[in-house]
Each structure stands twice: as C-alpha cells, then as structure tokens.
C-alpha cells in the first residue's frame, strides 16, 4: 500500500506537528521579507495587442495513415494533408502531400497539390499542381501553375477579379 509519500512526492523532512522544535527567535531589529514586486498594470487594449503579436500560424497537419471524415475546418491558416480527409475547408493555405487525399469543398488563398483532391476547390490567389497531383471536380482559380504529368479533370474555370479577392460580408440589403 502506498503512503502519502508515494512515488512522486518526497517525504517531508520535518517531523509531525507537535514534535517540531520551537522556531529560532528572531532578532528585534530584523526586517520582514520584502513582498514580491508587483506586475506592471496592463490595460485590456495592451493585453489584446500582445495576444495578436504572440499569435502564431494556426497549422493543422493530418499525418500519414490518419483518416478524418465529415469535419468542417475553420480558423486554420495552413492545412497539410498527408493522410486522407473528407471535409469542408476555408483557410489561407492548403498543402496536399504526394500520398495525401482531400475529398470535399475547399476555399483557400493558395494551394499546393502533390496528391489528390476530389470535389470542389476555389483558390483565390495561386493554385500549384505538381507532376504527381490529381484534381477532379469543380476547380476554380485566380492563377494556376501546372507541372507536366499533373492531371486535371472536371469543370475548370478562372475566377474573375471580383471573385479572386474575398469580399466582406454585408447585412441583407434590399
């Protein structure tokens, strides 16, 4: 049976209460210990500014042999697909590795495809399809770079300038 002083706690070197020797007398002119320095006062604005400066890129990596199905991915700066994923994605960057497979709907600023994408993809800036890349479905892009050997099939179209840049959402106007 384990006692209080189990595997993770060091035994208390002081004996039980009541058996402790009286504390040493303090000299009359001894100063009490100084309190720890107070933290500088910070306003809410400075706290939120620090958070935005400290924010790192939100990156999700779906590793090899990982399978995800039926998810919606939001607030992700970069998605790297090395496994298989079936999802809806709105992000800045999509990267599909050579053995990676993405099925679903994608809206991104830029995409780099080494593997397969099946479904609908809208790339607001640049789509790069490498020689091992395979895209099928509805493909829309602002700019495209396709290496020899890549395969594109389905409905392929160029975004016009108004579609290429995301438009701010507006309230219903009539």
N, C-alpha and C positions, 0 to 999 in steps of 0.2 A: 504494500500500500504506500502511496506517495504522501509525503507530508507537505506542509506549506512551502518548505524549501525544496521543491521538486527539481526537476531537471533544468528549468530555465531561470530559476531565481537563486541568487547566492544566499547562503544563510546569514541572518542578521548577527553581526559580531557582538552586539550589545545584549546583555542578559535580560531576562524578563523584567517588567516594571517592578518596582518594589525592591529588587535586588541590586539596582543600579547604585553606584557610589554617588554621593552628593556632588553636584557640579562645583567646579572650582570657583572660588569667589572672584568677582570682577573688581578691578581697582576702581576707586571712586572717580578718578579723572578719565576713565575710558570713554571714548566716544561711541555712540551706537553706529552700526554699519550704515553706510550711505545707501539710500534707495537706488535702484537701477535707473539709468537715465530714461526719461520719458520719450516715447516715439514722437517724431515731429507731427504736428497737426496737419491732416490732409483733407482737402475738400473732396466732394463727390466727383467734381469735374477732373481733378488730378488723378483720382483712382481710376476713372473710366479711361482716361488718356493712357495711363500706364498699362491697363489691360489691352488696349488696342495695339500699343507698341510691343507688348510681350507676346501677342498672338502669333503663333507660328502657323505655317501652312497646314491646313486640315487635310491629311492624306490617308486614304484607305487602301490597303493592299489585300487583295483576295489571293492568297498564296496558292501554289500548286496543290492539286488534289483537294481543294476546297470547292464545295458546291453550295451556292446560295440561290434560293428561289423565292420569287414573289415579294421582293422588297422595293421600297422607294428610297432612293439615296438623295439626300438634300444636304446643304451646308458643307459640302465636301469640295475642297479645292482641286484635289487630284485623286483620281481613281486609277489604280493599277490592277489589271486583271491578269493573273497568272493561272487561275483555275477556271471554273465555269460559274457564270452568274446570269440569272434571269431577273431583270429589274427595270425600274424607271429611274433615270438619272438626269439631274440638272446640276451641272458642275462647270468648272473652268477648264479642266484638262482630263482627257481620257487616254489611257495608255493600255493597249492590249498586247500582252507578250505573245510569242510565237505559238505557244500551246494554249493560250487563253481563249475563252469563248464568251461573248456577251450576247444575250438574247433580250430584246425588249426595245424600249424607247429611250433615246439619248438626245440631250440638248447640251452642247458644250461650246466653249470658245475655240478650243483646238483639240485635235485627236491624232494619235499616232497609232496605227494599226499594224501589228506584226502577225496577229492571229485572226480569229473570225468574229464578225459581227453580223447578227441576223436580226432584222427588224427595221426600225426607223431611226435614222441619225440625222441631226441637224447640227452643222458645225458653223458657228458664227464667224470664225476667222479662218483658220487653215486646217485642212484635212491632209494627212500624210499617210499613204498606204504603201507599205514596204512590199518587197517581192513575195514574201510569204503571206501577205494579208489577203483576206477574202471577205468582201462585203456583199450582202444580199438584202434586198428590201427597198425601202424608200430612203434615198441618200440625197441630202441637200447640203450645200457647202457654199462658202464665200470664195475661198481659194482652195485649190487641190494640187497635190503632188503625188503622182503615181509611179512607182518603180516598175520596171519591166518584170513581168511574171505575176504581178498582182491581179486579182480578179474582182470585178465589179459587176453586179447583176441586179436588175430590178428597175425601179423608177429613179433616174438620176437627174438632178436639176441644180442650177446655180441660184443662190439667193440673190435677190436684188438688193441694192444698197440699204433700203429701209428695213429689210428683214435681217441683214447681217449684224446690225447693232441692236442689242436688246433695247426695247422701248419701255419707258416707265409705265407702270400700271396706273390707270386712271379710274376714278369712280364712274359709275354709269352716268353718261351724259346723253341727253336727248334733245 
